[in-house]
Every structure is written in C-alpha cells, then in structure tokens.
Amino acid sequence: MIEDERMPRPAAGLRVPERAWFRRDPVSLAPQLLGAVLAFEADDGRVAVRLSEVEAYRGVGVDPGSHAFRGRTPRNAVMFGEGGRLYAYFTYGMHVCLNVVAEAPGTSGGILLRGGTVVDGVALAQARRPRSTERDLARGPARLAQALGVPLTANGADLLAPPFSLEVPVDPLPYATGPRTGVSGPGGAAGYPWRFWLPGDPGVSPYRRHPRSH
C-alpha cells in the first residue's frame, strides 16, 4: 500500500491501533487508553484531548454498574458491536458522555472517558466552555465531550475514522486505580476498582478514595 502523504502521522510515542487492539476485557484495555489522544473534527474545527482518566465497565449479568448489565436495549446496542466504536449516551437530561466499546462483537464491554487535557484546539474548547479554566476544559466526562464537540448523534461512530482519530501509547504509562465514581454493586464501590488514572495529571478529577498504585 502506498502511504498517503496527506494523512496525519501519529505523534512521537503514539500509534494508531488496529481493530484487534480493542478486542479484550475492558478492565485490561482501559489503562492502555491512558495517554491516548482522541480528536474530533466538528463543523467549527478540531479539538484533541489527551486522556488521563477512564473507567472500565463489563457487561451482561457481570457488572451491575454497566448499561448492558440487564441485556441489550436500543440505548446500549452499540456496546454489543465491534470494539473501537463510540458509545455515546445522554445523562441527567443535559450531558453527553463518551465511551470506547471493548471486546468482540456480541459482548458488551465499554470504557468511560472520564477526563483529560486539551492538547489541540484550546481556543475552540474554551469557546465551547467559556466558564472553565484551561485545566478544567476536559476534566470530567461531560466536560470532555463538550470540549471535543462530540454530539449524541455520533453514537456508534468509528473512532478510527474521520471525523475522529485515536492514537494510543506505544508503551503503557504508569497508572493508579481505585473505585469507580458514583458506582456501587455487591460489596460496595471498592469491589470494582476499575477507575484508572495518570497520577499527578492535571486532567484527572478530584476523587481519589482508596487508590492502589501499579
């Protein structure tokens, strides 16, 4: 295949993943997304966010915190598709949240993008979130979606194809893990230490109860 000179090249230390890269348990995949750069090209321009905080969700009958726990519905159908797709949903009647679909088609794993730092398109992100400091532009799942400009209608989109792009670290970054935010289950939230973040990163949200370092 002849390389297209017009295609953007991954930044140093990053690479574009293949589809098979997403076909694994979300608890295993989630920390691999830390340090990844997700970009979205909207009508008004491009914004890119470096991911610094994520949460893993398993699926049917396994994870009470997952939207797929009770089975497939019109809302969560994307979670049962191929890995590397976007699962976007509306929450609290006002916010869009973004997830990366994990595992193989027919399963239902997902990874919530909880926070990050805008690394390209800062001025556009600030125009979308005029009351936020630069540090807070994507520091939280709703803020991240708003800063990127991703609409709910993007649900099901391929994160490896325009208007999205995704580059992941060549080598995994050191991370910490602890209970997911606002999600409990049998044994309490501590029984699901599936929130992962980059220690000291400015894009991480304040909650850090019961962390365990790796």
N, C-alpha and C positions, 0 to 999 in steps of 0.2 A: 504494500500500500504506500502511495506517495504522500508524504506529510504535507498538509496544507499550511503554508507559512502564515496565513491569516488567523489560524487557530491559536488562542492564548495558551501559553505553556505554564505548567504548574510552577509555583514559587519554590525556592530552594527548600529542601526538606519536606516537600509535599508531593503528592502524586494523585492522579485521577484513578479511583478504584474501579475494578471490574465488577460486573453484576454479581459474580460469585462471592465477592468480598462480604456482601450483606447477608449471605445465607448461613447464619449462625445464631445461636441463642442470643437474645438481646442483652442479657447480663454480661455476656462475653464481648459483644460488639460495642456496647455503649462507651466504655472507656477508650476504645480505639478512635472514637469521634472527637475526643478532646484535642484541641489544637487544630482541628479541621477548619477550613474556610468555606463557608456557604455563601453564595452570591445569588442575587435575583435581579433581573433586568426588567423593570416596570416601564410603563409608558413615559414616566418623568425622569428615568435614569436608573443607574445601577448602584446598589449598596452591597457590600460584602461584610460578613461577620465572622470573626474567629471564635469558635465555640469553646467555652470554658466550663460549662456545667450542663449535665444531662441526667435523665432518669430512665431506667430500663423498666419495661412492662412485659411480662409474659402473658399468655393468652387463656384460651377456653378452659375453665374449670381449674386453673392453676393459680392465677393471680387475681385476688378479689379487687385490686385497685385498677385492673385493666378494663378498658371499654369493651374488650372482647370476652370477658370472663363468662358471660351467660350465653355466648354464641354470636353468630353472625346476624347483623341488622343492616338496614340501609345506611345508617350513620357510620358504622365501623367496617363496612365491606372492604375498604382499601387495605385494612390490616391483614386481610386474608389473601392479598395478591402478592406480586413479586417484590422482593427486597429492593431497596433503593428508591421506592416511591415515597411521595409525601402524603402523610395522613394529617389533614388539617381539620380542626373542629372548632366550634364556637362554644365559649364558656361564659357563664354569668351573664348571658344575654348581651355581651358587649365586646368580648375579646376573642381573637383568633389565636390558637396555639398550634405549633408545628411539631410533627413527629416524623422520624425516619422509620419506614417499615423494615423489619428484620425477618430473617429466616426464609424458608422456601414457600412458594405458593401453596395455599391450603392451610398454613399455620397462621398465627396471629400475634406475632411479636412486634413491639414498637419501642421507640426511644424518643422521649420528650426532650426537645431542645429548650433547656431552662434559662440559659444565659450565655452572653458572650460580649465581645468588644468589636465595635465597628472599625474596620481597618481600611475601608474604601467607601467613598460616598458619604463622608461625615456630614458635610453641609446639607445634603439631601435628607439624611436621617434626622438631623436637627430640625429641619423644616417640618418633618412629619411629627416630631416630638419636641415642640418649641419650649416646653417647660422643663425638659430634662438636661442635666449636665452631660457632658460628653461621656463620662464614665457610666452614667445610668441609661444611655440610649437603648442598650440591648440587655440590660441586667434584669432578667425576669422573662418568662415565656411570652407574655402578651407584648411586652416592650420589644422583644426580639422580632416578633412577627411584624409589628408596626414599623419598626426601624427599617426592616428589609422591604416593606411594602407588599408583602405577600397576602393576597386576598383569599377568602374562604373558597372561592371558585377554583383555586389552584389545587384543591384536594385531588389526589390521585396522580398528580404530575410526576414526571420522571426527573429526579434530582440530578441525573447525569446528562440532561439535555436542556437546551435553551427553552425558556428564559432562565433556567437555573444552571449553576455549576457548583461542583463539590470537589474539593481537594482535601485529602486526608494525610496525616503524617506518615512519612516513610517508616519511622520508628516510633512506637508508642511513647507518650510522655508520662512522667511520674504523676500519680494522681492520688486523691484521697476518696474515701467512700463512707457513706452513712445513710440513715433512714431517709426515705423519700419525703418530700414536703407535703404535709396535709393528707397523707395516705396511710391508712392503717389496715389491719387484717388480723387473722388469728395470731395471737401472740403480740399484737401491737405493731407499731411502725418499725420498731427495732428489729423485727423479724424479717424486714425487707430492706436490707442495706444496699439498695440499688440506685442510690444517687451518687454520681461521680463528679468530681470537680478538680480543677487545677489549683493546688494550694497557692494562696497569695495573689491569684489573678484578679484584676480589678473588675472583671465581668461576672464574678461569682456573687450570688445573692447572700444576704447576711446569715441565713440559717445554717448552723454547723453542729447541731447536737449529736453527740455520740459518734464522732468521726473515727475512722480507722485508716491509718496510712498504709500505702503499698509501696 
